[in-house]
């Protein structure tokens, strides 16, 4: 499912390449698991929105 979302984002020009799209789920899930399972810090909507925005910006800048 995440791969399909990333592919659609590449097709819309929101991510620069399929390579960036392939990294998207790994970066997001890794950060969420770290917070939920290791640090025990809460996950809230603001954190998740910021995480997605940061990862997408980073992939766009680094993969272009």
Biopython code that builds the backbone (N, CA, C, O; Angstrom):
import numpy as np
from Bio.PDB.StructureBuilder import StructureBuilder

atoms = [
    (1, "UNK", "N", (0.819, -1.183, 0.000)),
    (1, "UNK", "CA", (0.000, 0.000, 0.000)),
    (1, "UNK", "C", (0.872, 1.260, 0.000)),
    (1, "UNK", "O", (0.613, 2.186, -0.768)),
    (2, "UNK", "N", (1.885, 1.304, 0.839)),
    (2, "UNK", "CA", (2.762, 2.482, 0.881)),
    (2, "UNK", "C", (3.479, 2.667, -0.455)),
    (2, "UNK", "O", (3.705, 3.798, -0.887)),
    (3, "UNK", "N", (3.836, 1.564, -1.107)),
    (3, "UNK", "CA", (4.507, 1.667, -2.397)),
    (3, "UNK", "C", (3.586, 2.314, -3.437)),
    (3, "UNK", "O", (4.031, 3.136, -4.239)),
    (4, "UNK", "N", (2.318, 1.946, -3.421)),
    (4, "UNK", "CA", (1.350, 2.532, -4.355)),
    (4, "UNK", "C", (1.179, 4.029, -4.086)),
    (4, "UNK", "O", (1.092, 4.825, -5.022)),
    (5, "UNK", "N", (1.131, 4.407, -2.817)),
    (5, "UNK", "CA", (1.014, 5.829, -2.458)),
    (5, "UNK", "C", (2.240, 6.588, -2.958)),
    (5, "UNK", "O", (2.115, 7.673, -3.525)),
    (6, "UNK", "N", (3.419, 6.019, -2.748)),
    (6, "UNK", "CA", (4.651, 6.668, -3.188)),
    (6, "UNK", "C", (4.696, 6.774, -4.709)),
    (6, "UNK", "O", (5.132, 7.797, -5.238)),
    (7, "UNK", "N", (4.261, 5.750, -5.414)),
    (7, "UNK", "CA", (4.249, 5.788, -6.886)),
    (7, "UNK", "C", (3.320, 6.880, -7.400)),
    (7, "UNK", "O", (3.649, 7.575, -8.362)),
    (8, "UNK", "N", (2.175, 7.033, -6.772)),
    (8, "UNK", "CA", (1.249, 8.108, -7.172)),
    (8, "UNK", "C", (1.863, 9.481, -6.899)),
    (8, "UNK", "O", (1.684, 10.410, -7.687)),
    (9, "UNK", "N", (2.585, 9.609, -5.788)),
    (9, "UNK", "CA", (3.243, 10.878, -5.478)),
    (9, "UNK", "C", (4.315, 11.198, -6.518)),
    (9, "UNK", "O", (4.471, 12.357, -6.901)),
    (10, "UNK", "N", (5.053, 10.192, -6.978)),
    (10, "UNK", "CA", (6.047, 10.401, -8.035)),
    (10, "UNK", "C", (5.340, 10.836, -9.313)),
    (10, "UNK", "O", (5.785, 11.771, -9.978)),
    (11, "UNK", "N", (4.240, 10.167, -9.665)),
    (11, "UNK", "CA", (3.502, 10.496, -10.890)),
    (11, "UNK", "C", (2.958, 11.930, -10.849)),
    (11, "UNK", "O", (2.878, 12.592, -11.885)),
    (12, "UNK", "N", (2.589, 12.407, -9.667)),
    (12, "UNK", "CA", (2.073, 13.779, -9.517)),
    (12, "UNK", "C", (3.185, 14.818, -9.420)),
    (12, "UNK", "O", (2.916, 16.020, -9.422)),
    (13, "UNK", "N", (4.442, 14.355, -9.334)),
    (13, "UNK", "CA", (5.556, 15.282, -9.215)),
    (13, "UNK", "C", (5.839, 15.720, -7.787)),
    (13, "UNK", "O", (6.616, 16.650, -7.577)),
    (14, "UNK", "N", (5.231, 15.076, -6.807)),
    (14, "UNK", "CA", (5.444, 15.429, -5.401)),
    (14, "UNK", "C", (6.729, 14.816, -4.845)),
    (14, "UNK", "O", (7.295, 15.317, -3.873)),
    (15, "UNK", "N", (7.178, 13.743, -5.462)),
    (15, "UNK", "CA", (8.480, 13.149, -5.158)),
    (15, "UNK", "C", (9.243, 13.062, -6.469)),
    (15, "UNK", "O", (8.639, 12.835, -7.517)),
    (16, "UNK", "N", (10.556, 13.238, -6.433)),
    (16, "UNK", "CA", (11.318, 13.359, -7.668)),
    (16, "UNK", "C", (11.578, 12.060, -8.422)),
    (16, "UNK", "O", (11.825, 12.098, -9.627)),
    (17, "UNK", "N", (11.530, 10.925, -7.757)),
    (17, "UNK", "CA", (11.890, 9.686, -8.454)),
    (17, "UNK", "C", (11.327, 8.482, -7.725)),
    (17, "UNK", "O", (10.910, 8.564, -6.570)),
    (18, "UNK", "N", (11.327, 7.359, -8.434)),
    (18, "UNK", "CA", (10.884, 6.110, -7.811)),
    (18, "UNK", "C", (11.806, 5.729, -6.656)),
    (18, "UNK", "O", (11.363, 5.131, -5.675)),
    (19, "UNK", "N", (13.089, 6.074, -6.772)),
    (19, "UNK", "CA", (14.042, 5.793, -5.690)),
    (19, "UNK", "C", (13.611, 6.506, -4.410)),
    (19, "UNK", "O", (13.621, 5.917, -3.330)),
    (20, "UNK", "N", (13.237, 7.762, -4.539)),
    (20, "UNK", "CA", (12.768, 8.517, -3.372)),
    (20, "UNK", "C", (11.475, 7.906, -2.844)),
    (20, "UNK", "O", (11.272, 7.815, -1.634)),
    (21, "UNK", "N", (10.604, 7.488, -3.760)),
    (21, "UNK", "CA", (9.350, 6.872, -3.351)),
    (21, "UNK", "C", (9.569, 5.577, -2.593)),
    (21, "UNK", "O", (8.806, 5.256, -1.682)),
    (22, "UNK", "N", (10.595, 4.832, -2.956)),
    (22, "UNK", "CA", (10.894, 3.582, -2.267)),
    (22, "UNK", "C", (11.413, 3.833, -0.850)),
    (22, "UNK", "O", (11.203, 3.011, 0.042)),
    (23, "UNK", "N", (12.084, 4.953, -0.642)),
    (23, "UNK", "CA", (12.609, 5.285, 0.685)),
    (23, "UNK", "C", (11.537, 5.814, 1.632)),
    (23, "UNK", "O", (11.661, 5.690, 2.851)),
    (24, "UNK", "N", (10.491, 6.401, 1.070)),
    (24, "UNK", "CA", (9.458, 7.045, 1.881)),
    (24, "UNK", "C", (8.899, 6.134, 2.976)),
    (24, "UNK", "O", (8.908, 6.530, 4.142)),
    (25, "UNK", "N", (8.418, 4.940, 2.654)),
    (25, "UNK", "CA", (7.855, 4.109, 3.729)),
    (25, "UNK", "C", (8.891, 3.707, 4.780)),
    (25, "UNK", "O", (8.575, 3.652, 5.968)),
    (26, "UNK", "N", (10.119, 3.426, 4.355)),
    (26, "UNK", "CA", (11.154, 3.032, 5.314)),
    (26, "UNK", "C", (11.449, 4.153, 6.306)),
    (26, "UNK", "O", (11.582, 3.909, 7.506)),
    (27, "UNK", "N", (11.549, 5.368, 5.808)),
    (27, "UNK", "CA", (11.853, 6.502, 6.683)),
    (27, "UNK", "C", (10.699, 6.793, 7.644)),
    (27, "UNK", "O", (10.916, 7.029, 8.832)),
    (28, "UNK", "N", (9.482, 6.774, 7.124)),
    (28, "UNK", "CA", (8.330, 7.073, 7.977)),
    (28, "UNK", "C", (8.097, 5.985, 9.012)),
    (28, "UNK", "O", (7.939, 6.277, 10.198)),
    (29, "UNK", "N", (8.074, 4.735, 8.572)),
    (29, "UNK", "CA", (7.804, 3.634, 9.497)),
    (29, "UNK", "C", (8.920, 3.509, 10.530)),
    (29, "UNK", "O", (8.656, 3.241, 11.702)),
    (30, "UNK", "N", (10.157, 3.701, 10.099)),
    (30, "UNK", "CA", (11.276, 3.634, 11.038)),
    (30, "UNK", "C", (11.161, 4.667, 12.145)),
    (30, "UNK", "O", (11.375, 4.362, 13.318)),
    (31, "UNK", "N", (10.823, 5.885, 11.768)),
    (31, "UNK", "CA", (10.692, 6.950, 12.762)),
    (31, "UNK", "C", (9.517, 6.697, 13.706)),
    (31, "UNK", "O", (9.612, 6.943, 14.908)),
    (32, "UNK", "N", (8.420, 6.209, 13.156)),
    (32, "UNK", "CA", (7.240, 5.931, 13.984)),
    (32, "UNK", "C", (7.521, 4.778, 14.945)),
    (32, "UNK", "O", (7.190, 4.866, 16.127)),
    (33, "UNK", "N", (8.128, 3.697, 14.451)),
    (33, "UNK", "CA", (8.445, 2.569, 15.324)),
    (33, "UNK", "C", (9.424, 2.979, 16.413)),
    (33, "UNK", "O", (9.271, 2.574, 17.565)),
    (34, "UNK", "N", (10.414, 3.768, 16.070)),
    (34, "UNK", "CA", (11.392, 4.217, 17.068)),
    (34, "UNK", "C", (10.689, 4.943, 18.207)),
    (34, "UNK", "O", (10.948, 4.684, 19.382)),
    (35, "UNK", "N", (9.804, 5.846, 17.842)),
    (35, "UNK", "CA", (9.104, 6.633, 18.856)),
    (35, "UNK", "C", (8.149, 5.757, 19.669)),
    (35, "UNK", "O", (8.087, 5.881, 20.893)),
    (36, "UNK", "N", (7.419, 4.892, 19.013)),
    (36, "UNK", "CA", (6.408, 4.091, 19.695)),
    (36, "UNK", "C", (7.017, 2.952, 20.524)),
    (36, "UNK", "O", (6.553, 2.674, 21.630)),
    (37, "UNK", "N", (8.039, 2.302, 19.998)),
    (37, "UNK", "CA", (8.557, 1.096, 20.646)),
    (37, "UNK", "C", (9.812, 1.314, 21.475)),
    (37, "UNK", "O", (10.043, 0.583, 22.438)),
    (38, "UNK", "N", (10.621, 2.293, 21.128)),
    (38, "UNK", "CA", (11.901, 2.474, 21.827)),
    (38, "UNK", "C", (11.814, 3.596, 22.850)),
    (38, "UNK", "O", (12.097, 3.387, 24.029)),
    (39, "UNK", "N", (11.423, 4.785, 22.404)),
    (39, "UNK", "CA", (11.414, 5.916, 23.341)),
    (39, "UNK", "C", (10.134, 5.984, 24.160)),
    (39, "UNK", "O", (10.123, 6.516, 25.270)),
    (40, "UNK", "N", (9.043, 5.435, 23.596)),
    (40, "UNK", "CA", (7.763, 5.484, 24.302)),
    (40, "UNK", "C", (7.095, 6.844, 24.266)),
    (40, "UNK", "O", (6.069, 7.054, 24.914)),
    (41, "UNK", "N", (7.676, 7.776, 23.503)),
    (41, "UNK", "CA", (7.069, 9.097, 23.387)),
    (41, "UNK", "C", (5.755, 8.999, 22.614)),
    (41, "UNK", "O", (5.597, 8.117, 21.769)),
    (42, "UNK", "N", (4.823, 9.890, 22.895)),
    (42, "UNK", "CA", (3.518, 9.803, 22.226)),
    (42, "UNK", "C", (3.592, 10.176, 20.748)),
    (42, "UNK", "O", (4.462, 10.935, 20.319)),
    (43, "UNK", "N", (2.666, 9.627, 19.995)),
    (43, "UNK", "CA", (2.497, 9.971, 18.588)),
    (43, "UNK", "C", (1.217, 10.784, 18.476)),
    (43, "UNK", "O", (0.144, 10.311, 18.850)),
    (44, "UNK", "N", (1.323, 11.986, 17.971)),
    (44, "UNK", "CA", (0.117, 12.781, 17.772)),
    (44, "UNK", "C", (0.080, 13.301, 16.343)),
    (44, "UNK", "O", (1.051, 13.162, 15.600)),
    (45, "UNK", "N", (-1.021, 13.888, 15.967)),
    (45, "UNK", "CA", (-1.227, 14.339, 14.596)),
    (45, "UNK", "C", (-0.184, 15.370, 14.173)),
    (45, "UNK", "O", (0.317, 15.307, 13.050)),
    (46, "UNK", "N", (0.147, 16.300, 15.033)),
    (46, "UNK", "CA", (1.126, 17.338, 14.700)),
    (46, "UNK", "C", (2.498, 16.723, 14.414)),
    (46, "UNK", "O", (3.178, 17.123, 13.468)),
    (47, "UNK", "N", (2.897, 15.755, 15.232)),
    (47, "UNK", "CA", (4.177, 15.082, 15.011)),
    (47, "UNK", "C", (4.176, 14.364, 13.663)),
    (47, "UNK", "O", (5.124, 14.494, 12.889)),
    (48, "UNK", "N", (3.124, 13.614, 13.383)),
    (48, "UNK", "CA", (3.057, 12.863, 12.133)),
    (48, "UNK", "C", (3.019, 13.786, 10.916)),
    (48, "UNK", "O", (3.675, 13.511, 9.912)),
    (49, "UNK", "N", (2.264, 14.869, 10.996)),
    (49, "UNK", "CA", (2.225, 15.832, 9.890)),
    (49, "UNK", "C", (3.606, 16.432, 9.650)),
    (49, "UNK", "O", (4.039, 16.560, 8.504)),
    (50, "UNK", "N", (4.296, 16.797, 10.724)),
    (50, "UNK", "CA", (5.638, 17.358, 10.600)),
    (50, "UNK", "C", (6.636, 16.351, 10.054)),
    (50, "UNK", "O", (7.499, 16.703, 9.250)),
    (51, "UNK", "N", (6.525, 15.114, 10.480)),
    (51, "UNK", "CA", (7.416, 14.056, 10.013)),
    (51, "UNK", "C", (7.243, 13.838, 8.511)),
    (51, "UNK", "O", (8.227, 13.776, 7.775)),
    (52, "UNK", "N", (6.014, 13.723, 8.063)),
    (52, "UNK", "CA", (5.756, 13.524, 6.636)),
    (52, "UNK", "C", (6.288, 14.712, 5.832)),
    (52, "UNK", "O", (6.949, 14.517, 4.811)),
    (53, "UNK", "N", (6.015, 15.919, 6.270)),
    (53, "UNK", "CA", (6.481, 17.106, 5.551)),
    (53, "UNK", "C", (8.006, 17.138, 5.474)),
    (53, "UNK", "O", (8.570, 17.442, 4.423)),
    (54, "UNK", "N", (8.662, 16.831, 6.568)),
    (54, "UNK", "CA", (10.130, 16.849, 6.602)),
    (54, "UNK", "C", (10.723, 15.787, 5.672)),
    (54, "UNK", "O", (11.655, 16.070, 4.920)),
    (55, "UNK", "N", (10.184, 14.574, 5.725)),
    (55, "UNK", "CA", (10.710, 13.490, 4.898)),
    (55, "UNK", "C", (10.500, 13.804, 3.415)),
    (55, "UNK", "O", (11.409, 13.610, 2.609)),
    (56, "UNK", "N", (9.326, 14.280, 3.055)),
    (56, "UNK", "CA", (9.062, 14.595, 1.649)),
    (56, "UNK", "C", (9.975, 15.719, 1.163)),
    (56, "UNK", "O", (10.514, 15.641, 0.059)),
    (57, "UNK", "N", (10.153, 16.754, 1.969)),
    (57, "UNK", "CA", (11.075, 17.836, 1.599)),
    (57, "UNK", "C", (12.497, 17.301, 1.436)),
    (57, "UNK", "O", (13.183, 17.649, 0.475)),
    (58, "UNK", "N", (12.934, 16.475, 2.350)),
    (58, "UNK", "CA", (14.297, 15.939, 2.296)),
    (58, "UNK", "C", (14.505, 15.062, 1.064)),
    (58, "UNK", "O", (15.542, 15.157, 0.406)),
    (59, "UNK", "N", (13.549, 14.226, 0.752)),
    (59, "UNK", "CA", (13.667, 13.379, -0.418)),
    (59, "UNK", "C", (13.686, 14.201, -1.695)),
    (59, "UNK", "O", (14.422, 13.893, -2.633)),
    (60, "UNK", "N", (12.884, 15.232, -1.724)),
    (60, "UNK", "CA", (12.841, 16.089, -2.903)),
    (60, "UNK", "C", (14.156, 16.804, -3.145)),
    (60, "UNK", "O", (14.606, 16.918, -4.285)),
    (61, "UNK", "N", (14.766, 17.280, -2.088)),
    (61, "UNK", "CA", (16.011, 18.023, -2.208)),
    (61, "UNK", "C", (17.170, 17.089, -2.523)),
    (61, "UNK", "O", (17.985, 17.397, -3.392)),
    (62, "UNK", "N", (17.263, 15.954, -1.836)),
    (62, "UNK", "CA", (18.414, 15.074, -1.966)),
    (62, "UNK", "C", (18.365, 14.193, -3.212)),
    (62, "UNK", "O", (19.408, 13.803, -3.735)),
    (63, "UNK", "N", (17.172, 13.880, -3.685)),
    (63, "UNK", "CA", (17.077, 12.938, -4.797)),
    (63, "UNK", "C", (17.082, 13.628, -6.147)),
    (63, "UNK", "O", (17.149, 12.958, -7.177)),
    (64, "UNK", "N", (17.014, 14.927, -6.166)),
    (64, "UNK", "CA", (16.925, 15.624, -7.466)),
    (64, "UNK", "C", (18.282, 15.830, -8.089)),
    (64, "UNK", "O", (18.383, 16.397, -9.177)),
]
sb = StructureBuilder()
sb.init_structure("model")
sb.init_model(0)
sb.init_chain("A")
sb.init_seg("    ")
for serial, (resi, resn, name, xyz) in enumerate(atoms, 1):
    if name == "N":
        sb.init_residue(resn, " ", resi, " ")
    sb.init_atom(name, np.array(xyz, "f"), 0.0, 1.0, " ", f" {name:<3s}", serial, name[0])
structure = sb.get_structure()
